Amino acid sequence: MAKQFYHNILIVLMLLVAGLIPANAGLIAQVLQFGNDPTQIVIDQNTYHQLTLSNSVGRIETFDVKSPTSSYVQLRADGYGYSTQVGTPMLPVMKKLIEIPLGCDFSIEIIKSNYLDVNLADYGIDAQIIPVQPPVSKSDDPQLTPFARDESAYNFDGFNSDVLVKVVPLGTMRGVRLARLEIAPVQYNPVKGIVRVYRQMNINVVYTNADVQATLLLKTNHDNHYFKSVAGSVFNFKELADGYASGDQPVTCIIVSDPLFADALQPFVAWKSRKGFKVVEAYTDNPLVGNTSESIRQYLKDFYNNPPEGFASQTFVLLVGDVAQIPAFSGTTGGHVTDLYYAEYTDDHLPDAFCGRFSANTLAELQPQIDRPSNMSSTFFPIPPSSTKPC
C-alpha cells in the first residue's frame, strides 16, 4: 500500500478526445511499418551539462474514428501522447519528464535524422487525421460540445511547422528542477494526405549556463527516500554521487492544528515519534504559524527552506481540522478548494512534501481518525526503513 501511495503523487491524466466514436472499437485499421527498429527512446549520455538521446519510430497504428459529421483516422505510436493545439491534426508526440540543472537555458541540436514520407492513400486511407479536441468537463455533455476543426490548418498544402524537439521548464519538486521533453517525429500534409515520419533522430540537449554546484546542493539538502519512487517517473533522474548523499536523516512530519485538538493529538504524536518520525506540532494560536492559509503556508515554507537544527525539511504535512479551522486555498478554476499549496514551496504548483488532512470540526469527529493508527501507518505515514518498530 505504501508503494501505491508513492506512485499516486504523479498521476498521468489521459484526456479522451470528445465526440470521437471508434468505427471498429479496438480494431487497428492499418499498421504503418518502417523497418525493424523498435519504437523507443534511449539515453546515450546524461550529465548536468547535456542529455543525448536516440529516438526511433518503427511503426504507427491507425484507427478509423468518426466525428458527429465526418470520418477521420487517428494515429497511435507506442509510448506516445498527442499534440495539443485544438483544431489542428492530432499527431503523436513523445512527452517525458526530465531533470534539468538550475539556472540553465537550452540548446537543442538534432545531430542526425532520417525520415520517410508515407502516402496514406497507398494504405487505403482516404480520411484526414482527426483534429485535436478541447477537454470536456465531466459536468458538460460531450454531445453538446462543438466539434473543433481549424480549416486553415487543413487547407495548408505543406507539413505542419511544429518543432521536432523542445524542452519546456515546469518548476522544482523536492529539490529537483523539472522540465517536459517533447519529441514530435510525425508531420502531416493534410492536402496531399502525406505523413512524414522521422524514423530515427539523434538528439543533443545542451544545458547552457548550468549552475551545477547549486543544483547538487539543493538536491542534497532535500534528498529523501520517500521521494525515490517519484523520482522514478523522471526519465533521466540522476542519483547523488558519493560525497553528496545526505544520508538517512529522521523524517520530519509537521502537524498543523487548531489548539482545540492539542490534547487529543498527544497519543497520535507519541505513536508517530515511536515510529521514528520527528514530529513538529504547529498550532494556529502560535503567532509564527497563524490561522490564515497564507501565514500557515509561509511558516511551512520557511521551515522547508531553513529547518531548525536537528531537523530535516518536512516530508509530511498533516492538517488537523476542517476548513473552518485550517482554511484551504481557492483553486485556479471553478469554485474548488485545494490543500496543494501547504505542500508547495517554490511557486510552481509542484508539491515538495506529502500533505493530508484529518477533516474534523469537533473532538468527536476527530477521535475516530486518531483511533485508526494501523491503517494510517500503511497508507499516509509508512514506517521509515531505519526506524524501529513501536513498543
N, C-alpha and C positions, 0 to 999 in steps of 0.2 A: 504493500500500500504506500510505503514511503517513496518507492521508485515512481509509482504512478503520480504521487503528489508533485515530485520534482518536474516531471515532464509536462504537467499542466501549466507551468509558468509561461511556456511559449506554445500557443495554440495556432496552428496554421488553418486560417479560415478560407475555404474554397467557395467563392461566390458562383452559384449556378447562373447561367445566362437566362434572364427572364424571357418567357414567351417561346422558348425553343422546345419543340416536341420531336424526339427521335422518330424517324420514319420506321426504322427497324431497331427497336430498343436492344442495345447490347451487341449488335452485329456490325462488324467492320465492313464498310463498302469496298475499300481498296487498301492495299499496303504498297506504299512507295518505297522501294528498296534501293539503297545507294551503295551497294558493295557489302563487304563482310565486316566492316568496322562496327563495333557496338556503339550505341548512343550513350555517351558518358562524358564526364569532365574529370580530369586528373590534375592534381597539383604536382608540378615539376620542381618548383622552388618556392619556399615560404620563409621569408625573413621579415625583419622590421624595416627593410628598405625596398623590397619588391615581392610581388607574387606572380609567379609564372605558371601558366595553365595550358593544358591541351584539351580542346573541346572537339568532339566528333559527333556527327549525326548519321546513324546507319540506316534508319528507316523512319517513316512517318505513316501513321494510320489515318484514314479518312472515314468520316461518318456522314451519312445523309441526315439532315435536320430540316425542320420546317418552321417557318415563322407564321404568324397569322395570315400572311398574304403571299408568301413565296417559298420556294425550296432553296436550300443552301447546302454547302458542305462545310464540315468542321475538321480541322487538322489536329492531330494529337501526337506528341513525341514523349517517350518515356522520361519521367522526371521533370517535365517542363510545365510551367504555368502558361499564362497568356498575356498579350499586350492589353493595355487598359484604356486607350483613348476611345471614348464612347463614339459609336457610329462608324468607325473605321474597321477594316478587315481584322478579325481576331486571329493573331498569329502566335505560334509557340515562342515562349521566352523562358530561358533558364534564369531562375532567381535564387541566389544563395546569400545567406547571412555570413558576412566575413568580419574579421577583426582587422582594424587599421590602427596605426600609431597616432599619438596625439600630435596636433599641430601640422599635419601633413596636407598637401594637395596631391592631385593625382595626374600622372602622365600615362596614358594608355596607348600601347603600341601593339598592333597585330603583326607579329613577326612573319608569319606565313599563313596562307589560306588557299583553299581551292573550293570552287562552287560548281553546282550543276543546275542548269535550267530545265525544269520539267513542265511540259505542256499537259495540263490536266485533261485535255480532250483525248490525249493518247491513252488515257486510262478510263475513258468513257465517262469522264466527269465534266458535265457542261454547266453545272451550277457554280455560282460565285461563292467565295469564302464568306461565312456568316460574319456580320458586323458585331463589334463589342456592344453589349447592352448595359445600361446603368444598373447598379444594385437596387434591389427592391426590398423595402421594409417588410417584415413579417406581418405588419398590420395593413399593408396595402394589397389590393387584388392584382396579381400579375396580369390578368386578362384586361385590366383597365389601363395598364401602363403602355404608353405609345411606343411602337417599335422604332428604335433609333437606327438611322442609316444616313451617313454623310455622303450625299450624292457627288460632291466634288472629289472625294477620295475614290469613289468607284468609277468616276469618269476620267480619272487621270491615267493616261497611257504611258506608264512608266512604273518603276519599282518604288515602293514607299521609301522615304528618306530617313527612317529610324536608324539611329547609330547602332552599329553591331555590338558594341560593348560599352557599358557605362557603370560608374560607381556612384551610389547615392548615399551620403552620410546620414545616419539615423540618430545617433546620440551615444550615451555612455551607460552601460549597465554593469553594476558591481565592479567598477574599475577597469572595464574593457570597453574601448571605443568601437562601435559597430557601424557597419555600412551594408548596403544591399548591392551585390554584384548582379548585373543584368546582362545576359548574353542573348542576342536576337539573331540567330543564324538563318532565319527564314524571311524572305522578302516576297512581294507579290505584285504582279501587274494585273489588275482586275479587268482591264480592257482586253488584253490578249489571253488571259487565263493561264499565265505562266507563273510558276512558283520557283524562285531561286533559293537553293539550299546550300549553305556553306557547310560542306561535309566535314571539313577539318579546319580548325583555327588554332594557331599557337599564339597565345596572348601574354603580354608582359604588362603588369600594372606596377608602375614605379611610384613609390611614395616620396615626394619631394618635400624637403624641409621638415622631415620627421624628427620629433624630439624623442629619441629612443630612451634616454635616461628617465625622463618624466613618465614615459609610458610604463617602463618597468617598475618605477617607484609606486605609481598609482595601482598597478596590478598587484604588487607585493602587499601594499597596505590593506587591500580589500580581498586578498586571496582567501577563499573559503570553500571547504569541501562540499558544502551543501549546494553550491552553485556549479559543481563539476558537471552534473548531468545537463544543466542548462548550457554550459559551455560546449557540450557535445553537439548542440544544434548549430554551433558556429563552424562553418566549413573549414576554415584554416586556423582554428584556435591553436595557440602555442602555449604549452606548459612552461611554467617558470623554470629556468635553469638552476642548477645547484649554485648556492650563494645568494639567490634571490628569494627562495621559498620562505614563506613566513612561518611555517611550522603549524602544528595543531594548537592554536590558541583556543581557550574556552569560548564557547559560542554565547554571544550576548542576546538576550531577549528583553525588550523593553515593554512593560505593561503600562499602557496609558488608561487611567481610570478616573471616574468620578470618586471623590473621597467617601461617598456613601457606601462603596463596596470594599473599602480597605480591609476591614476585619474579616469579611467573608473570603477574601482572596488569600489570606495568610496560609492556610493549608495547601492551596494550589502553588503558591510561591515556594513554600518549603519543599514540596514534592518535586517541582522543576529543578530546584537547586540540588537536591539529592541526585537527580538525573545527570548532573554535570553542567547545567546551564548557569551562566552568570545573569541573574535576573535583576533588572532595574525597575523599580516602581516609580512611576511618574504620575502624580495626582494633579488634577486640574486646579486645585486651590493653591498650588505652588506657583508663585509669580513667574518662575523660569519656564514653566510649562504653559500656563494659561488655559482658558476654556474656549478659545476660538480655534477654528480649523487652521488659520494662518499661524497663530502662536504655537500651537502644538506641532505643526509641521516644521516650523523654524527650530524648535527645540530638538526634534528628531534629526533634522538636517545638520545642526551644529554638533550633535553627538556623533553622527556618522562621519563627519569630516574631521573632528577632533575629539576622539573618545578619551575619557579620563584615564589616568594612569592605572594600568592593570586590566583595562577593558579593551576589547576589540570592537570595531564598528558593528552595530547591531545587524544580526541576520534575520531576526524575527521581531515583528511588532504586533502586539495583541491589544486591540481596543476593547475596553470593557464598558458597556453601556450602549443604549440606543442613540439615535441621532440627537435626541434631546439632551443627552449627557455629553456625548462626543460627536460634534457635528460632522457631517460628511461634506464633501465638496460637490459643487454642481458640475455635471458633465458638460461636454462641449456641444452636445446635440440633444434636442428634446428637453424633457424635464427630469432626466435621470440623475441620480446622485452616485458618487463613487468614493471609495476609500483609497484609490490608487496613490494619490499624492502624499499620503502618510508614509509611503514606502519608496517614493521617487524624490531624489535629492539633486538632480542635475538638470532639471527643467526641460526634459525631453520626452516625457511620457513612458520611459523605460524604467521598470522597477529595480531598485537596488537592494531590496530586502523582501522577505515574505511577510504578508500582512493578513491578519484575520480579525474577526470581531466576535465577542460574546455580546449579542444583542439582548439587552435587558433594561427595563425601566425600574424594576424593583428587585429586592433581595430574593423574593420568591421566584422570580423569573430567571435570576442568575444561578441560583443554587444547583439546579439540575445540570447546568453546563459545567460547573465545577466538579460535580459528582461523577463525571464520566472520564476519569483520568486514563484508564487503559485505552479507550478509544482515541482520546486526544494524543496519547503517546505515539500511536501508529499512524496518525494522519497529519496533525498540524505540527507537532514537535517530535520528530524522530529522535531516538537516543543518539548522542554523539558517539562515534566509534571509540574515542579514547576514554569515555566516561565509564564509571562503574554502575552496576545496577542498583536500584534502590534497596534499602534495608527491608 
